[in-house]
């Protein structure tokens, strides 16, 4: 009796599942018939025919403008300022006195030293005549000669001290904005001001990773200030390359010279340097032609069928850099392909 009930239940379940399956099949079949009744989807697109073009890839690094003549002026000796001959930001000429410390003590000592030199010279000449006549000993003659040398050295030392207390411009250029007053005490080794030369050229120092293209003397790079909104570049020529790669960063230092760069860039200004790599023959397509999904990057190639209708075919591509509104295609496309 129980078996009979189980058989009836199983048959009921089987009939229910079969009915549902048949109903679902009918729905799918109806949907397929409806889809077949619609016309094939189409779209209007712009097209471009591929061709190989010359493309010169480049990359950018940050550099620094460096004046070809730039020094920090310091005083070697301490003292009281008694003359200031420049103002902040002045243009100065080579040999111009910028600042002088009080040298009255040294000047007085120099007068006394010159008098001692005159006396030592007379004494030495007299001893020279007497030693020939053997009226004085050789030892006295040597002592007179030593006194003369000491007098000369004392004068040289005082003249050197006076010179060190007078600060002159080493070349034509512009000084910094520092200001000093007469009577001000200046400690030894004070950074008085900096002096930037007036030469028209300026250097551009930058560094490249060892994995990047190695530049040589004579190669050209493009340079522009970072704050240049118009993105106008000027050409600089490599004039020096470091002899070794930095062990800490694995970078190599380069120096380029920019003619007439002093009127365009300031000393220590940060700039953008563009380095050009060898030109390549590659395919360029509009950026809008490139499509992406989770399977990769592709373009649509339009292929004409027997009915003179164009059909789209996905073509996987390997893309490179962008240049303006164009996309560099490293591989995947050939010439004379019609691309949507």
C-alpha positions in Angstrom: 0.0 0.0 0.0 2.8 2.4 0.9 4.7 1.6 -2.3 1.6 2.4 -4.4 1.5 5.9 -2.8 5.2 6.5 -3.5 4.8 5.6 -7.1 1.8 8.0 -7.5 3.8 10.8 -5.8 6.8 10.3 -8.1 4.7 10.2 -11.2 3.0 13.5 -10.1 6.4 15.2 -9.6 7.6 14.0 -12.9 4.6 15.2 -14.8 4.9 18.6 -13.0 8.6 19.0 -14.0 7.9 18.0 -17.5 5.1 20.5 -17.8 7.2 23.3 -16.5 10.1 22.4 -18.8 7.8 22.3 -21.8 6.3 25.7 -20.9 9.8 27.2 -20.5 10.9 25.7 -23.9 7.9 27.3 -25.5 8.8 30.7 -24.0 12.4 30.5 -25.2 11.3 29.4 -28.7 8.9 32.3 -28.9 11.6 34.8 -27.9 14.0 33.3 -30.5 11.3 33.7 -33.2 10.6 37.2 -32.1 14.3 38.1 -32.2 14.7 36.6 -35.7 11.8 38.7 -36.9 13.8 41.9 -36.0 16.3 43.3 -38.5 20.1 42.9 -37.9 21.4 45.7 -35.7 23.5 48.4 -37.3 25.2 51.7 -36.4 26.6 54.7 -38.1 30.3 55.2 -37.4 33.3 57.3 -38.5 36.0 55.3 -40.2 39.7 55.6 -40.7 42.1 53.6 -42.8 45.2 52.6 -41.0 48.7 53.5 -42.2 52.2 53.5 -40.8 53.4 56.8 -39.5 56.7 58.0 -37.9 56.3 58.4 -34.2 59.0 59.7 -31.9 58.3 58.6 -28.3 59.5 60.8 -25.4 59.3 61.0 -21.7 59.7 63.8 -19.1 61.8 64.3 -16.0 62.3 67.2 -13.6 65.5 69.2 -13.8 67.1 72.3 -12.3 68.4 75.5 -13.9 72.0 76.3 -12.8 73.8 79.5 -13.6 77.2 79.0 -15.3 78.7 81.5 -12.8 77.3 81.4 -9.3 79.1 81.8 -6.0 78.4 82.6 -2.3 80.6 85.4 -1.1 82.0 85.0 2.4 84.4 86.9 4.6 87.4 85.1 6.0 88.1 87.4 8.9 85.8 89.1 11.4 85.6 92.9 11.8 83.5 96.1 11.8 82.1 97.2 8.5 83.4 100.6 7.5 82.2 100.7 3.8 79.2 99.1 1.9 79.3 99.6 -1.8 76.3 97.6 -3.0 72.5 97.3 -2.4 70.4 94.3 -2.6 69.8 93.1 -6.2 72.4 95.4 -7.7 74.3 94.7 -10.9 78.0 94.7 -10.1 81.2 94.5 -12.3 84.2 92.4 -11.9 86.7 93.8 -9.4 84.1 96.2 -7.8 84.5 96.7 -4.0 81.4 95.4 -2.4 82.2 95.6 1.3 85.2 96.7 3.4 86.0 96.0 7.1 87.8 98.4 9.3 91.6 98.1 8.6 93.0 101.1 10.6 95.0 98.8 12.9 96.5 96.8 10.0 97.3 100.0 8.1 99.2 101.4 11.2 101.1 98.1 11.6 101.9 98.2 7.9 103.5 101.6 8.2 105.7 100.4 11.1 106.5 97.2 9.2 107.7 99.1 6.1 109.9 101.3 8.4 111.4 98.1 9.9 111.9 96.7 6.4 113.8 99.9 5.3 116.0 99.6 8.4 116.6 95.9 7.8 117.5 96.5 4.2 120.1 99.2 5.2 121.6 97.0 7.9 121.8 94.0 5.5 123.6 96.0 2.8 126.0 97.4 5.5 126.7 93.9 6.8 127.3 92.7 3.2 130.1 95.3 2.8 131.6 94.5 6.2 131.6 90.8 5.8 133.7 91.2 2.6 136.2 93.2 4.6 136.0 90.6 7.3 135.0 93.2 9.9 131.9 91.2 11.0 131.4 87.5 11.2 129.4 85.4 8.8 126.9 84.7 11.5 126.1 88.5 11.9 125.7 88.7 8.1 123.2 85.8 8.1 121.3 87.3 11.0 120.9 90.6 9.1 119.7 88.6 6.1 117.1 86.9 8.3 115.9 90.2 9.7 115.3 91.4 6.2 113.3 88.3 5.3 111.2 88.6 8.4 110.5 92.3 7.7 109.3 91.4 4.2 107.1 88.5 5.5 105.5 90.8 8.0 104.6 93.3 5.3 103.2 90.5 3.1 101.1 89.2 6.1 99.6 92.6 6.8 98.9 93.2 3.2 97.1 89.8 3.0 95.0 90.7 6.1 94.0 94.0 4.6 93.1 92.3 1.3 90.9 89.7 3.1 89.0 92.5 4.8 88.0 93.9 1.4 85.4 92.0 -0.5 85.4 92.3 -4.3 83.1 91.0 -7.1 84.8 88.1 -8.9 82.8 88.6 -12.1 80.1 90.7 -13.6 76.7 89.7 -12.2 73.8 90.4 -9.8 74.1 90.2 -6.0 71.4 88.9 -3.7 69.0 91.0 -1.5 71.2 91.1 1.6 71.6 94.5 3.3 74.5 95.7 5.5 75.2 98.9 7.5 78.4 100.7 8.3 79.4 99.9 11.9 77.9 96.5 11.8 80.0 93.7 13.3 80.6 90.9 10.8 81.7 87.5 12.2 84.2 85.4 10.3 82.9 83.1 7.6 79.6 85.0 7.2 77.7 84.4 4.0 77.6 88.0 2.8 75.7 87.6 -0.4 75.5 85.4 -3.5 76.6 86.5 -7.0 75.0 85.2 -10.2 76.9 85.9 -13.4 75.4 87.7 -16.4 76.4 85.2 -19.0 73.6 84.4 -21.5 73.9 80.6 -21.2 72.4 78.6 -18.4 72.9 74.9 -17.4 70.1 72.4 -17.0 71.0 69.6 -14.6 68.8 66.4 -14.5 69.2 62.7 -13.9 67.9 59.6 -15.6 67.4 56.1 -14.3 69.9 53.5 -15.6 66.9 51.8 -17.4 66.2 54.8 -19.5 67.8 55.8 -22.8 71.5 56.8 -22.3 72.2 60.3 -23.7 75.6 61.4 -25.1 77.3 64.8 -25.4 75.8 66.7 -28.2 72.3 65.1 -27.9 69.4 67.5 -27.6 66.6 67.7 -25.1 63.6 70.1 -24.7 63.3 72.3 -21.7 60.4 74.4 -20.3 59.6 76.0 -16.9 57.1 74.0 -14.9 54.8 77.0 -14.5 54.8 77.6 -18.3 51.1 77.4 -19.2 51.7 77.6 -22.9 54.0 74.6 -22.7 56.6 76.3 -24.9 59.9 74.3 -25.0 63.4 75.4 -25.9 66.2 73.2 -27.1 69.2 72.5 -24.9 72.3 70.5 -25.8 74.0 67.9 -23.5 77.5 69.2 -22.6 78.5 66.9 -19.7 77.7 63.4 -18.4 78.6 62.1 -15.0 81.3 59.5 -14.9 79.3 57.1 -12.7 75.8 56.0 -11.8 74.8 56.9 -8.2 74.8 53.7 -6.1 72.0 54.9 -3.9 69.4 55.7 -6.6 70.9 54.0 -9.8 70.6 57.3 -11.6 73.0 59.1 -14.0 73.5 62.8 -13.9 73.4 64.9 -17.1 74.0 68.6 -17.8 72.6 70.4 -20.8 73.3 74.0 -21.9 70.6 76.3 -22.9 71.7 79.3 -25.1 70.2 82.6 -23.9 68.6 80.7 -21.0 69.6 83.3 -18.4 66.9 85.7 -19.7 64.3 82.9 -19.5 65.1 80.9 -16.4 66.4 81.8 -12.9 69.2 80.1 -11.1 67.9 77.1 -9.2 64.5 77.2 -11.0 62.8 73.8 -11.4 62.2 72.9 -15.1 60.6 70.1 -17.1 63.0 68.2 -19.4 61.6 66.1 -22.3 63.9 63.4 -23.7 63.2 62.0 -27.1 63.7 58.3 -28.0 64.5 57.0 -31.5 61.7 57.4 -34.0 59.4 54.4 -34.7 57.2 53.3 -37.6 53.9 52.5 -36.0 50.1 52.8 -36.6 48.2 55.8 -35.0 44.5 55.7 -34.6 42.0 58.1 -33.0 41.6 57.6 -29.3 37.8 57.0 -29.8 38.6 53.9 -31.9 40.1 52.1 -29.0 37.7 50.0 -26.8 38.4 48.3 -23.5 36.8 45.5 -21.5 37.9 42.9 -19.0 39.2 40.8 -21.8 41.7 43.5 -23.0 41.9 46.3 -25.5 40.6 46.1 -29.1 39.4 48.0 -32.1 36.6 47.2 -34.5 37.7 46.4 -38.1 35.1 46.9 -40.8 35.0 44.0 -43.3 32.8 44.0 -46.4 30.7 40.9 -47.0 29.3 39.5 -50.3 26.3 41.7 -50.0 28.5 44.8 -49.9 27.6 45.3 -46.2 30.3 46.2 -43.6 30.5 44.0 -40.6 32.5 44.8 -37.4 35.2 42.4 -36.2 37.0 42.8 -32.9 40.8 43.0 -33.4 42.9 42.8 -30.1 45.7 45.4 -30.0 48.6 46.3 -27.8 48.5 50.1 -27.2 51.4 52.5 -26.4 51.4 56.1 -25.4 49.0 58.8 -26.4 50.0 61.8 -28.6 47.3 64.5 -28.7 44.1 62.9 -29.9 45.9 59.8 -31.3 46.7 56.5 -29.8 49.9 54.6 -30.6 49.2 51.0 -31.5 52.3 48.8 -30.8 51.0 45.7 -32.4 47.8 44.1 -33.8 47.1 46.4 -36.8 48.4 46.5 -40.4 48.2 49.1 -43.1 45.0 49.7 -45.1 42.7 48.3 -42.4 39.3 50.1 -42.2 38.8 50.9 -38.5 35.5 52.2 -36.9 
